[in-house]
Amino acid sequence: MVEDGLWLSRKQRRSFHQPRLRRESYGELIQIDGSDHRWFEERGAACSLLVFIDDATGKLMQLRFVPSESTSS
């Protein structure tokens, strides 16, 4: 496979991604991410934690437990 060019080593496969620059102003972009987990073990139902993060500062704006990660949540 190497001789036929069908297989590339990890070094040859690497493609470098240019990181996106953070926004300049606080509040300009708020990123939202969710994490499904059994946060309360057996004491409650499984739920998602939604996290709102300011892109410029990396500051956590809000954390919220919701039944599921969806647009309505």
PDB file of N, H, CA, C and O in Angstrom:
ATOM      1  N   MET A   1       0.829  -1.192   0.000  1.00  0.00           N
ATOM      2  CA  MET A   1       0.000   0.000   0.000  1.00  0.00           C
ATOM      3  C   MET A   1       0.872   1.253   0.000  1.00  0.00           C
ATOM      4  O   MET A   1       0.547   2.244  -0.654  1.00  0.00           O
ATOM      5  N   VAL A   2       1.983   1.201   0.740  1.00  0.00           N
ATOM      6  H   VAL A   2       2.246   0.396   1.271  1.00  0.00           H
ATOM      7  CA  VAL A   2       2.890   2.348   0.770  1.00  0.00           C
ATOM      8  C   VAL A   2       3.475   2.579  -0.614  1.00  0.00           C
ATOM      9  O   VAL A   2       3.520   3.710  -1.099  1.00  0.00           O
ATOM     10  N   GLU A   3       3.923   1.501  -1.243  1.00  0.00           N
ATOM     11  H   GLU A   3       3.887   0.582  -0.849  1.00  0.00           H
ATOM     12  CA  GLU A   3       4.537   1.617  -2.570  1.00  0.00           C
ATOM     13  C   GLU A   3       3.559   2.154  -3.609  1.00  0.00           C
ATOM     14  O   GLU A   3       3.954   2.896  -4.509  1.00  0.00           O
ATOM     15  N   ASP A   4       2.286   1.786  -3.492  1.00  0.00           N
ATOM     16  H   ASP A   4       1.965   1.184  -2.762  1.00  0.00           H
ATOM     17  CA  ASP A   4       1.275   2.230  -4.450  1.00  0.00           C
ATOM     18  C   ASP A   4       0.688   3.597  -4.096  1.00  0.00           C
ATOM     19  O   ASP A   4      -0.139   4.126  -4.839  1.00  0.00           O
ATOM     20  N   GLY A   5       1.109   4.173  -2.963  1.00  0.00           N
ATOM     21  H   GLY A   5       1.780   3.743  -2.359  1.00  0.00           H
ATOM     22  CA  GLY A   5       0.615   5.489  -2.560  1.00  0.00           C
ATOM     23  C   GLY A   5      -0.787   5.462  -1.972  1.00  0.00           C
ATOM     24  O   GLY A   5      -1.458   6.493  -1.909  1.00  0.00           O
ATOM     25  N   LEU A   6      -1.236   4.273  -1.535  1.00  0.00           N
ATOM     26  H   LEU A   6      -0.691   3.436  -1.586  1.00  0.00           H
ATOM     27  CA  LEU A   6      -2.579   4.150  -0.953  1.00  0.00           C
ATOM     28  C   LEU A   6      -2.596   4.428   0.541  1.00  0.00           C
ATOM     29  O   LEU A   6      -3.656   4.670   1.118  1.00  0.00           O
ATOM     30  N   TRP A   7      -1.434   4.393   1.166  1.00  0.00           N
ATOM     31  H   TRP A   7      -0.573   4.196   0.697  1.00  0.00           H
ATOM     32  CA  TRP A   7      -1.350   4.617   2.601  1.00  0.00           C
ATOM     33  C   TRP A   7      -0.371   5.734   2.867  1.00  0.00           C
ATOM     34  O   TRP A   7       0.725   5.751   2.307  1.00  0.00           O
ATOM     35  N   LEU A   8      -0.759   6.677   3.725  1.00  0.00           N
ATOM     36  H   LEU A   8      -1.650   6.663   4.180  1.00  0.00           H
ATOM     37  CA  LEU A   8       0.112   7.788   4.108  1.00  0.00           C
ATOM     38  C   LEU A   8       0.389   7.695   5.599  1.00  0.00           C
ATOM     39  O   LEU A   8      -0.491   7.333   6.381  1.00  0.00           O
ATOM     40  N   SER A   9       1.611   8.020   5.988  1.00  0.00           N
ATOM     41  H   SER A   9       2.325   8.314   5.353  1.00  0.00           H
ATOM     42  CA  SER A   9       1.942   8.031   7.413  1.00  0.00           C
ATOM     43  C   SER A   9       1.212   9.180   8.094  1.00  0.00           C
ATOM     44  O   SER A   9       0.678  10.065   7.425  1.00  0.00           O
ATOM     45  N   ARG A  10       1.189   9.168   9.418  1.00  0.00           N
ATOM     46  H   ARG A  10       1.623   8.449   9.961  1.00  0.00           H
ATOM     47  CA  ARG A  10       0.530  10.247  10.164  1.00  0.00           C
ATOM     48  C   ARG A  10       1.125  11.609   9.803  1.00  0.00           C
ATOM     49  O   ARG A  10       0.404  12.598   9.668  1.00  0.00           O
ATOM     50  N   LYS A  11       2.425  11.643   9.651  1.00  0.00           N
ATOM     51  H   LYS A  11       3.011  10.839   9.760  1.00  0.00           H
ATOM     52  CA  LYS A  11       3.103  12.897   9.317  1.00  0.00           C
ATOM     53  C   LYS A  11       2.647  13.420   7.952  1.00  0.00           C
ATOM     54  O   LYS A  11       2.445  14.621   7.778  1.00  0.00           O
ATOM     55  N   GLN A  12       2.488  12.520   6.999  1.00  0.00           N
ATOM     56  H   GLN A  12       2.651  11.544   7.141  1.00  0.00           H
ATOM     57  CA  GLN A  12       2.054  12.925   5.665  1.00  0.00           C
ATOM     58  C   GLN A  12       0.583  13.327   5.647  1.00  0.00           C
ATOM     59  O   GLN A  12       0.184  14.157   4.829  1.00  0.00           O
ATOM     60  N   ARG A  13      -0.234  12.752   6.536  1.00  0.00           N
ATOM     61  H   ARG A  13       0.089  12.078   7.200  1.00  0.00           H
ATOM     62  CA  ARG A  13      -1.673  13.040   6.577  1.00  0.00           C
ATOM     63  C   ARG A  13      -2.001  14.342   7.294  1.00  0.00           C
ATOM     64  O   ARG A  13      -3.092  14.887   7.128  1.00  0.00           O
ATOM     65  N   ARG A  14      -1.084  14.828   8.071  1.00  0.00           N
ATOM     66  H   ARG A  14      -0.198  14.385   8.207  1.00  0.00           H
ATOM     67  CA  ARG A  14      -1.375  16.015   8.876  1.00  0.00           C
ATOM     68  C   ARG A  14      -1.766  17.205   8.010  1.00  0.00           C
ATOM     69  O   ARG A  14      -1.100  17.537   7.030  1.00  0.00           O
ATOM     70  N   SER A  15      -2.850  17.823   8.399  1.00  0.00           N
ATOM     71  H   SER A  15      -3.392  17.553   9.195  1.00  0.00           H
ATOM     72  CA  SER A  15      -3.219  19.096   7.789  1.00  0.00           C
ATOM     73  C   SER A  15      -3.442  20.052   8.958  1.00  0.00           C
ATOM     74  O   SER A  15      -4.187  19.743   9.889  1.00  0.00           O
ATOM     75  N   PHE A  16      -2.813  21.174   8.904  1.00  0.00           N
ATOM     76  H   PHE A  16      -2.209  21.425   8.148  1.00  0.00           H
ATOM     77  CA  PHE A  16      -2.878  22.106  10.019  1.00  0.00           C
ATOM     78  C   PHE A  16      -4.005  23.096   9.806  1.00  0.00           C
ATOM     79  O   PHE A  16      -4.175  23.662   8.726  1.00  0.00           O
ATOM     80  N   HIS A  17      -4.757  23.284  10.855  1.00  0.00           N
ATOM     81  H   HIS A  17      -4.619  22.824  11.732  1.00  0.00           H
ATOM     82  CA  HIS A  17      -5.910  24.177  10.836  1.00  0.00           C
ATOM     83  C   HIS A  17      -5.516  25.493  11.490  1.00  0.00           C
ATOM     84  O   HIS A  17      -5.024  25.515  12.618  1.00  0.00           O
ATOM     85  N   GLN A  18      -5.731  26.564  10.787  1.00  0.00           N
ATOM     86  H   GLN A  18      -6.131  26.547   9.871  1.00  0.00           H
ATOM     87  CA  GLN A  18      -5.445  27.890  11.350  1.00  0.00           C
ATOM     88  C   GLN A  18      -6.522  28.213  12.382  1.00  0.00           C
ATOM     89  O   GLN A  18      -7.706  28.225  12.045  1.00  0.00           O
ATOM     90  N   PRO A  19      -6.140  28.472  13.620  1.00  0.00           N
ATOM     91  CA  PRO A  19      -7.152  28.772  14.629  1.00  0.00           C
ATOM     92  C   PRO A  19      -7.885  30.082  14.321  1.00  0.00           C
ATOM     93  O   PRO A  19      -7.309  31.045  13.813  1.00  0.00           O
ATOM     94  N   ARG A  20      -9.167  30.071  14.648  1.00  0.00           N
ATOM     95  H   ARG A  20      -9.634  29.289  15.060  1.00  0.00           H
ATOM     96  CA  ARG A  20      -9.981  31.268  14.443  1.00  0.00           C
ATOM     97  C   ARG A  20      -9.648  32.274  15.541  1.00  0.00           C
ATOM     98  O   ARG A  20      -9.555  31.905  16.712  1.00  0.00           O
ATOM     99  N   LEU A  21      -9.472  33.518  15.181  1.00  0.00           N
ATOM    100  H   LEU A  21      -9.548  33.818  14.230  1.00  0.00           H
ATOM    101  CA  LEU A  21      -9.189  34.559  16.170  1.00  0.00           C
ATOM    102  C   LEU A  21     -10.440  34.845  16.977  1.00  0.00           C
ATOM    103  O   LEU A  21     -11.557  34.821  16.460  1.00  0.00           O
ATOM    104  N   ARG A  22     -10.229  35.114  18.253  1.00  0.00           N
ATOM    105  H   ARG A  22      -9.322  35.133  18.673  1.00  0.00           H
ATOM    106  CA  ARG A  22     -11.360  35.470  19.120  1.00  0.00           C
ATOM    107  C   ARG A  22     -11.917  36.832  18.737  1.00  0.00           C
ATOM    108  O   ARG A  22     -11.216  37.657  18.152  1.00  0.00           O
ATOM    109  N   ARG A  23     -13.177  37.059  19.069  1.00  0.00           N
ATOM    110  H   ARG A  23     -13.746  36.388  19.544  1.00  0.00           H
ATOM    111  CA  ARG A  23     -13.801  38.361  18.835  1.00  0.00           C
ATOM    112  C   ARG A  23     -13.145  39.402  19.730  1.00  0.00           C
ATOM    113  O   ARG A  23     -12.601  39.079  20.787  1.00  0.00           O
ATOM    114  N   GLU A  24     -13.202  40.644  19.296  1.00  0.00           N
ATOM    115  H   GLU A  24     -13.644  40.906  18.438  1.00  0.00           H
ATOM    116  CA  GLU A  24     -12.531  41.708  20.039  1.00  0.00           C
ATOM    117  C   GLU A  24     -13.347  42.239  21.208  1.00  0.00           C
ATOM    118  O   GLU A  24     -12.777  42.625  22.229  1.00  0.00           O
ATOM    119  N   SER A  25     -14.663  42.266  21.079  1.00  0.00           N
ATOM    120  H   SER A  25     -15.126  41.953  20.250  1.00  0.00           H
ATOM    121  CA  SER A  25     -15.502  42.917  22.087  1.00  0.00           C
ATOM    122  C   SER A  25     -16.311  41.920  22.895  1.00  0.00           C
ATOM    123  O   SER A  25     -16.834  40.941  22.362  1.00  0.00           O
ATOM    124  N   TYR A  26     -16.403  42.184  24.182  1.00  0.00           N
ATOM    125  H   TYR A  26     -15.978  42.979  24.615  1.00  0.00           H
ATOM    126  CA  TYR A  26     -17.221  41.392  25.092  1.00  0.00           C
ATOM    127  C   TYR A  26     -18.674  41.406  24.614  1.00  0.00           C
ATOM    128  O   TYR A  26     -19.223  42.472  24.338  1.00  0.00           O
ATOM    129  N   GLY A  27     -19.293  40.241  24.516  1.00  0.00           N
ATOM    130  H   GLY A  27     -18.847  39.375  24.741  1.00  0.00           H
ATOM    131  CA  GLY A  27     -20.696  40.149  24.122  1.00  0.00           C
ATOM    132  C   GLY A  27     -20.923  40.104  22.624  1.00  0.00           C
ATOM    133  O   GLY A  27     -22.062  39.946  22.184  1.00  0.00           O
ATOM    134  N   GLU A  28     -19.877  40.238  21.830  1.00  0.00           N
ATOM    135  H   GLU A  28     -18.952  40.367  22.187  1.00  0.00           H
ATOM    136  CA  GLU A  28     -20.031  40.243  20.376  1.00  0.00           C
ATOM    137  C   GLU A  28     -20.463  38.872  19.857  1.00  0.00           C
ATOM    138  O   GLU A  28     -21.243  38.784  18.908  1.00  0.00           O
ATOM    139  N   LEU A  29     -19.962  37.810  20.471  1.00  0.00           N
ATOM    140  H   LEU A  29     -19.328  37.881  21.242  1.00  0.00           H
ATOM    141  CA  LEU A  29     -20.335  36.451  20.084  1.00  0.00           C
ATOM    142  C   LEU A  29     -20.433  35.594  21.330  1.00  0.00           C
ATOM    143  O   LEU A  29     -19.466  35.469  22.082  1.00  0.00           O
ATOM    144  N   ILE A  30     -21.596  35.005  21.548  1.00  0.00           N
ATOM    145  H   ILE A  30     -22.381  35.107  20.937  1.00  0.00           H
ATOM    146  CA  ILE A  30     -21.799  34.087  22.654  1.00  0.00           C
ATOM    147  C   ILE A  30     -21.948  32.694  22.058  1.00  0.00           C
ATOM    148  O   ILE A  30     -22.845  32.452  21.250  1.00  0.00           O
ATOM    149  N   GLN A  31     -21.081  31.793  22.450  1.00  0.00           N
ATOM    150  H   GLN A  31     -20.352  31.990  23.106  1.00  0.00           H
ATOM    151  CA  GLN A  31     -21.156  30.418  21.966  1.00  0.00           C
ATOM    152  C   GLN A  31     -21.929  29.583  22.976  1.00  0.00           C
ATOM    153  O   GLN A  31     -21.821  29.788  24.185  1.00  0.00           O
ATOM    154  N   ILE A  32     -22.715  28.634  22.459  1.00  0.00           N
ATOM    155  H   ILE A  32     -22.803  28.468  21.477  1.00  0.00           H
ATOM    156  CA  ILE A  32     -23.529  27.774  23.319  1.00  0.00           C
ATOM    157  C   ILE A  32     -23.142  26.327  23.038  1.00  0.00           C
ATOM    158  O   ILE A  32     -23.048  25.903  21.886  1.00  0.00           O
ATOM    159  N   ASP A  33     -22.919  25.582  24.114  1.00  0.00           N
ATOM    160  H   ASP A  33     -22.995  25.926  25.050  1.00  0.00           H
ATOM    161  CA  ASP A  33     -22.605  24.166  23.962  1.00  0.00           C
ATOM    162  C   ASP A  33     -23.374  23.393  25.018  1.00  0.00           C
ATOM    163  O   ASP A  33     -23.661  23.918  26.094  1.00  0.00           O
ATOM    164  N   GLY A  34     -23.705  22.154  24.713  1.00  0.00           N
ATOM    165  H   GLY A  34     -23.472  21.728  23.839  1.00  0.00           H
ATOM    166  CA  GLY A  34     -24.460  21.324  25.644  1.00  0.00           C
ATOM    167  C   GLY A  34     -23.756  20.017  25.925  1.00  0.00           C
ATOM    168  O   GLY A  34     -22.973  19.528  25.110  1.00  0.00           O
ATOM    169  N   SER A  35     -24.041  19.456  27.085  1.00  0.00           N
ATOM    170  H   SER A  35     -24.677  19.853  27.747  1.00  0.00           H
ATOM    171  CA  SER A  35     -23.435  18.196  27.485  1.00  0.00           C
ATOM    172  C   SER A  35     -24.499  17.308  28.135  1.00  0.00           C
ATOM    173  O   SER A  35     -25.003  17.620  29.214  1.00  0.00           O
ATOM    174  N   ASP A  36     -24.840  16.189  27.460  1.00  0.00           N
ATOM    175  H   ASP A  36     -24.431  15.936  26.583  1.00  0.00           H
ATOM    176  CA  ASP A  36     -25.790  15.221  28.012  1.00  0.00           C
ATOM    177  C   ASP A  36     -25.074  14.345  29.019  1.00  0.00           C
ATOM    178  O   ASP A  36     -23.987  13.837  28.746  1.00  0.00           O
ATOM    179  N   HIS A  37     -25.680  14.166  30.183  1.00  0.00           N
ATOM    180  H   HIS A  37     -26.564  14.579  30.405  1.00  0.00           H
ATOM    181  CA  HIS A  37     -25.029  13.372  31.229  1.00  0.00           C
ATOM    182  C   HIS A  37     -26.047  13.094  32.326  1.00  0.00           C
ATOM    183  O   HIS A  37     -27.060  13.784  32.434  1.00  0.00           O
ATOM    184  N   ARG A  38     -25.776  12.096  33.124  1.00  0.00           N
ATOM    185  H   ARG A  38     -24.952  11.536  33.036  1.00  0.00           H
ATOM    186  CA  ARG A  38     -26.604  11.867  34.318  1.00  0.00           C
ATOM    187  C   ARG A  38     -25.992  12.709  35.438  1.00  0.00           C
ATOM    188  O   ARG A  38     -25.311  12.191  36.323  1.00  0.00           O
ATOM    189  N   TRP A  39     -26.246  14.008  35.382  1.00  0.00           N
ATOM    190  H   TRP A  39     -26.799  14.429  34.663  1.00  0.00           H
ATOM    191  CA  TRP A  39     -25.628  14.960  36.300  1.00  0.00           C
ATOM    192  C   TRP A  39     -25.966  14.693  37.762  1.00  0.00           C
ATOM    193  O   TRP A  39     -25.149  14.958  38.645  1.00  0.00           O
ATOM    194  N   PHE A  40     -27.157  14.173  38.024  1.00  0.00           N
ATOM    195  H   PHE A  40     -27.820  13.958  37.308  1.00  0.00           H
ATOM    196  CA  PHE A  40     -27.602  13.982  39.407  1.00  0.00           C
ATOM    197  C   PHE A  40     -27.622  12.513  39.792  1.00  0.00           C
ATOM    198  O   PHE A  40     -28.357  12.112  40.694  1.00  0.00           O
ATOM    199  N   GLU A  41     -26.808  11.704  39.103  1.00  0.00           N
ATOM    200  H   GLU A  41     -26.211  12.030  38.370  1.00  0.00           H
ATOM    201  CA  GLU A  41     -26.693  10.273  39.339  1.00  0.00           C
ATOM    202  C   GLU A  41     -28.083   9.643  39.339  1.00  0.00           C
ATOM    203  O   GLU A  41     -28.836   9.842  38.386  1.00  0.00           O
ATOM    204  N   GLU A  42     -28.437   8.910  40.349  1.00  0.00           N
ATOM    205  H   GLU A  42     -27.825   8.748  41.123  1.00  0.00           H
ATOM    206  CA  GLU A  42     -29.759   8.255  40.410  1.00  0.00           C
ATOM    207  C   GLU A  42     -30.805   9.135  41.095  1.00  0.00           C
ATOM    208  O   GLU A  42     -31.956   8.723  41.240  1.00  0.00           O
ATOM    209  N   ARG A  43     -30.418  10.340  41.518  1.00  0.00           N
ATOM    210  H   ARG A  43     -29.483  10.675  41.401  1.00  0.00           H
ATOM    211  CA  ARG A  43     -31.340  11.208  42.246  1.00  0.00           C
ATOM    212  C   ARG A  43     -32.255  11.996  41.330  1.00  0.00           C
ATOM    213  O   ARG A  43     -33.183  12.654  41.802  1.00  0.00           O
ATOM    214  N   GLY A  44     -32.012  11.943  40.031  1.00  0.00           N
ATOM    215  H   GLY A  44     -31.259  11.409  39.648  1.00  0.00           H
ATOM    216  CA  GLY A  44     -32.854  12.675  39.092  1.00  0.00           C
ATOM    217  C   GLY A  44     -32.660  12.123  37.690  1.00  0.00           C
ATOM    218  O   GLY A  44     -31.779  11.299  37.445  1.00  0.00           O
ATOM    219  N   ALA A  45     -33.491  12.587  36.787  1.00  0.00           N
ATOM    220  H   ALA A  45     -34.207  13.256  36.986  1.00  0.00           H
ATOM    221  CA  ALA A  45     -33.421  12.129  35.391  1.00  0.00           C
ATOM    222  C   ALA A  45     -32.167  12.678  34.710  1.00  0.00           C
ATOM    223  O   ALA A  45     -31.593  13.681  35.134  1.00  0.00           O
ATOM    224  N   ALA A  46     -31.764  11.993  33.652  1.00  0.00           N
ATOM    225  H   ALA A  46     -32.229  11.178  33.307  1.00  0.00           H
ATOM    226  CA  ALA A  46     -30.645  12.500  32.840  1.00  0.00           C
ATOM    227  C   ALA A  46     -31.069  13.818  32.199  1.00  0.00           C
ATOM    228  O   ALA A  46     -32.231  13.979  31.827  1.00  0.00           O
ATOM    229  N   CYS A  47     -30.148  14.750  32.070  1.00  0.00           N
ATOM    230  H   CYS A  47     -29.203  14.619  32.372  1.00  0.00           H
ATOM    231  CA  CYS A  47     -30.457  16.044  31.485  1.00  0.00           C
ATOM    232  C   CYS A  47     -29.220  16.590  30.786  1.00  0.00           C
ATOM    233  O   CYS A  47     -28.155  15.974  30.802  1.00  0.00           O
ATOM    234  N   SER A  48     -29.380  17.743  30.182  1.00  0.00           N
ATOM    235  H   SER A  48     -30.245  18.244  30.169  1.00  0.00           H
ATOM    236  CA  SER A  48     -28.266  18.398  29.486  1.00  0.00           C
ATOM    237  C   SER A  48     -27.899  19.679  30.216  1.00  0.00           C
ATOM    238  O   SER A  48     -28.760  20.383  30.744  1.00  0.00           O
ATOM    239  N   LEU A  49     -26.614  19.963  30.234  1.00  0.00           N
ATOM    240  H   LEU A  49     -25.915  19.391  29.805  1.00  0.00           H
ATOM    241  CA  LEU A  49     -26.136  21.232  30.771  1.00  0.00           C
ATOM    242  C   LEU A  49     -25.791  22.115  29.585  1.00  0.00           C
ATOM    243  O   LEU A  49     -24.906  21.778  28.799  1.00  0.00           O
ATOM    244  N   LEU A  50     -26.480  23.246  29.446  1.00  0.00           N
ATOM    245  H   LEU A  50     -27.199  23.520  30.085  1.00  0.00           H
ATOM    246  CA  LEU A  50     -26.169  24.219  28.403  1.00  0.00           C
ATOM    247  C   LEU A  50     -25.250  25.272  28.993  1.00  0.00           C
ATOM    248  O   LEU A  50     -25.508  25.793  30.077  1.00  0.00           O
ATOM    249  N   VAL A  51     -24.182  25.582  28.280  1.00  0.00           N
ATOM    250  H   VAL A  51     -23.973  25.158  27.399  1.00  0.00           H
ATOM    251  CA  VAL A  51     -23.202  26.559  28.739  1.00  0.00           C
ATOM    252  C   VAL A  51     -23.104  27.667  27.703  1.00  0.00           C
ATOM    253  O   VAL A  51     -22.901  27.399  26.519  1.00  0.00           O
ATOM    254  N   PHE A  52     -23.247  28.897  28.139  1.00  0.00           N
ATOM    255  H   PHE A  52     -23.413  29.115  29.101  1.00  0.00           H
ATOM    256  CA  PHE A  52     -23.133  30.077  27.286  1.00  0.00           C
ATOM    257  C   PHE A  52     -21.785  30.726  27.595  1.00  0.00           C
ATOM    258  O   PHE A  52     -21.531  31.105  28.738  1.00  0.00           O
ATOM    259  N   ILE A  53     -20.919  30.857  26.585  1.00  0.00           N
ATOM    260  H   ILE A  53     -21.125  30.549  25.656  1.00  0.00           H
ATOM    261  CA  ILE A  53     -19.547  31.334  26.780  1.00  0.00           C
ATOM    262  C   ILE A  53     -19.281  32.542  25.892  1.00  0.00           C
ATOM    263  O   ILE A  53     -19.552  32.502  24.692  1.00  0.00           O
ATOM    264  N   ASP A  54     -18.746  33.626  26.478  1.00  0.00           N
ATOM    265  H   ASP A  54     -18.526  33.658  27.453  1.00  0.00           H
ATOM    266  CA  ASP A  54     -18.358  34.796  25.697  1.00  0.00           C
ATOM    267  C   ASP A  54     -17.074  34.475  24.943  1.00  0.00           C
ATOM    268  O   ASP A  54     -16.094  34.034  25.542  1.00  0.00           O
ATOM    269  N   ASP A  55     -17.078  34.694  23.637  1.00  0.00           N
ATOM    270  H   ASP A  55     -17.875  35.053  23.150  1.00  0.00           H
ATOM    271  CA  ASP A  55     -15.935  34.340  22.809  1.00  0.00           C
ATOM    272  C   ASP A  55     -14.724  35.233  23.070  1.00  0.00           C
ATOM    273  O   ASP A  55     -13.592  34.752  23.027  1.00  0.00           O
ATOM    274  N   ALA A  56     -14.930  36.496  23.333  1.00  0.00           N
ATOM    275  H   ALA A  56     -15.850  36.887  23.368  1.00  0.00           H
ATOM    276  CA  ALA A  56     -13.812  37.433  23.506  1.00  0.00           C
ATOM    277  C   ALA A  56     -13.021  37.152  24.778  1.00  0.00           C
ATOM    278  O   ALA A  56     -11.794  37.249  24.780  1.00  0.00           O
ATOM    279  N   THR A  57     -13.712  36.806  25.853  1.00  0.00           N
ATOM    280  H   THR A  57     -14.709  36.728  25.851  1.00  0.00           H
ATOM    281  CA  THR A  57     -13.046  36.641  27.146  1.00  0.00           C
ATOM    282  C   THR A  57     -12.975  35.196  27.623  1.00  0.00           C
ATOM    283  O   THR A  57     -12.166  34.881  28.496  1.00  0.00           O
ATOM    284  N   GLY A  58     -13.802  34.311  27.071  1.00  0.00           N
ATOM    285  H   GLY A  58     -14.459  34.567  26.362  1.00  0.00           H
ATOM    286  CA  GLY A  58     -13.878  32.940  27.553  1.00  0.00           C
ATOM    287  C   GLY A  58     -14.682  32.832  28.833  1.00  0.00           C
ATOM    288  O   GLY A  58     -14.711  31.768  29.452  1.00  0.00           O
ATOM    289  N   LYS A  59     -15.338  33.915  29.245  1.00  0.00           N
ATOM    290  H   LYS A  59     -15.314  34.779  28.742  1.00  0.00           H
ATOM    291  CA  LYS A  59     -16.116  33.951  30.484  1.00  0.00           C
ATOM    292  C   LYS A  59     -17.411  33.156  30.323  1.00  0.00           C
ATOM    293  O   LYS A  59     -18.096  33.262  29.305  1.00  0.00           O
ATOM    294  N   LEU A  60     -17.738  32.352  31.350  1.00  0.00           N
ATOM    295  H   LEU A  60     -17.182  32.266  32.177  1.00  0.00           H
ATOM    296  CA  LEU A  60     -19.015  31.645  31.364  1.00  0.00           C
ATOM    297  C   LEU A  60     -20.109  32.649  31.663  1.00  0.00           C
ATOM    298  O   LEU A  60     -20.102  33.296  32.710  1.00  0.00           O
ATOM    299  N   MET A  61     -21.045  32.777  30.745  1.00  0.00           N
ATOM    300  H   MET A  61     -21.051  32.252  29.894  1.00  0.00           H
ATOM    301  CA  MET A  61     -22.122  33.752  30.903  1.00  0.00           C
ATOM    302  C   MET A  61     -23.288  33.159  31.688  1.00  0.00           C
ATOM    303  O   MET A  61     -23.864  33.806  32.562  1.00  0.00           O
ATOM    304  N   GLN A  62     -23.623  31.909  31.352  1.00  0.00           N
ATOM    305  H   GLN A  62     -23.155  31.384  30.641  1.00  0.00           H
ATOM    306  CA  GLN A  62     -24.759  31.273  32.010  1.00  0.00           C
ATOM    307  C   GLN A  62     -24.636  29.762  31.868  1.00  0.00           C
ATOM    308  O   GLN A  62     -24.147  29.258  30.857  1.00  0.00           O
ATOM    309  N   LEU A  63     -25.080  29.055  32.884  1.00  0.00           N
ATOM    310  H   LEU A  63     -25.476  29.464  33.706  1.00  0.00           H
ATOM    311  CA  LEU A  63     -25.150  27.591  32.859  1.00  0.00           C
ATOM    312  C   LEU A  63     -26.591  27.227  33.186  1.00  0.00           C
ATOM    313  O   LEU A  63     -27.195  27.797  34.095  1.00  0.00           O
ATOM    314  N   ARG A  64     -27.140  26.265  32.432  1.00  0.00           N
ATOM    315  H   ARG A  64     -26.650  25.802  31.693  1.00  0.00           H
ATOM    316  CA  ARG A  64     -28.552  25.945  32.626  1.00  0.00           C
ATOM    317  C   ARG A  64     -28.782  24.456  32.392  1.00  0.00           C
ATOM    318  O   ARG A  64     -28.341  23.910  31.381  1.00  0.00           O
ATOM    319  N   PHE A  65     -29.476  23.794  33.327  1.00  0.00           N
ATOM    320  H   PHE A  65     -29.835  24.237  34.148  1.00  0.00           H
ATOM    321  CA  PHE A  65     -29.878  22.406  33.136  1.00  0.00           C
ATOM    322  C   PHE A  65     -31.206  22.391  32.406  1.00  0.00           C
ATOM    323  O   PHE A  65     -32.139  23.093  32.797  1.00  0.00           O
ATOM    324  N   VAL A  66     -31.300  21.594  31.346  1.00  0.00           N
ATOM    325  H   VAL A  66     -30.542  21.024  31.029  1.00  0.00           H
ATOM    326  CA  VAL A  66     -32.522  21.474  30.543  1.00  0.00           C
ATOM    327  C   VAL A  66     -32.782  19.997  30.262  1.00  0.00           C
ATOM    328  O   VAL A  66     -31.862  19.183  30.339  1.00  0.00           O
ATOM    329  N   PRO A  67     -34.030  19.643  29.937  1.00  0.00           N
ATOM    330  CA  PRO A  67     -34.335  18.228  29.662  1.00  0.00           C
ATOM    331  C   PRO A  67     -33.547  17.648  28.496  1.00  0.00           C
ATOM    332  O   PRO A  67     -33.122  16.493  28.545  1.00  0.00           O
ATOM    333  N   SER A  68     -33.347  18.454  27.432  1.00  0.00           N
ATOM    334  H   SER A  68     -33.692  19.392  27.392  1.00  0.00           H
ATOM    335  CA  SER A  68     -32.586  17.973  26.280  1.00  0.00           C
ATOM    336  C   SER A  68     -31.948  19.161  25.567  1.00  0.00           C
ATOM    337  O   SER A  68     -32.417  20.293  25.679  1.00  0.00           O
ATOM    338  N   GLU A  69     -30.880  18.887  24.840  1.00  0.00           N
ATOM    339  H   GLU A  69     -30.498  17.967  24.749  1.00  0.00           H
ATOM    340  CA  GLU A  69     -30.191  19.932  24.083  1.00  0.00           C
ATOM    341  C   GLU A  69     -30.962  20.157  22.787  1.00  0.00           C
ATOM    342  O   GLU A  69     -30.881  19.351  21.860  1.00  0.00           O
ATOM    343  N   SER A  70     -31.712  21.262  22.728  1.00  0.00           N
ATOM    344  H   SER A  70     -31.778  21.917  23.481  1.00  0.00           H
ATOM    345  CA  SER A  70     -32.528  21.563  21.557  1.00  0.00           C
ATOM    346  C   SER A  70     -32.666  23.072  21.400  1.00  0.00           C
ATOM    347  O   SER A  70     -32.290  23.829  22.295  1.00  0.00           O
ATOM    348  N   THR A  71     -33.197  23.504  20.277  1.00  0.00           N
ATOM    349  H   THR A  71     -33.502  22.889  19.550  1.00  0.00           H
ATOM    350  CA  THR A  71     -33.371  24.945  20.060  1.00  0.00           C
ATOM    351  C   THR A  71     -34.428  25.534  20.989  1.00  0.00           C
ATOM    352  O   THR A  71     -34.350  26.705  21.359  1.00  0.00           O
ATOM    353  N   SER A  72     -35.404  24.732  21.362  1.00  0.00           N
ATOM    354  H   SER A  72     -35.467  23.780  21.062  1.00  0.00           H
ATOM    355  CA  SER A  72     -36.430  25.253  22.262  1.00  0.00           C
ATOM    356  C   SER A  72     -35.921  25.377  23.698  1.00  0.00           C
ATOM    357  O   SER A  72     -36.463  26.156  24.482  1.00  0.00           O
ATOM    358  N   SER A  73     -34.893  24.621  24.045  1.00  0.00           N
ATOM    359  H   SER A  73     -34.453  23.988  23.408  1.00  0.00           H
ATOM    360  CA  SER A  73     -34.318  24.714  25.397  1.00  0.00           C
ATOM    361  C   SER A  73     -33.557  26.015  25.533  1.00  0.00           C
ATOM    362  O   SER A  73     -32.994  26.294  26.592  1.00  0.00           O
TER     363      SER A  73
END
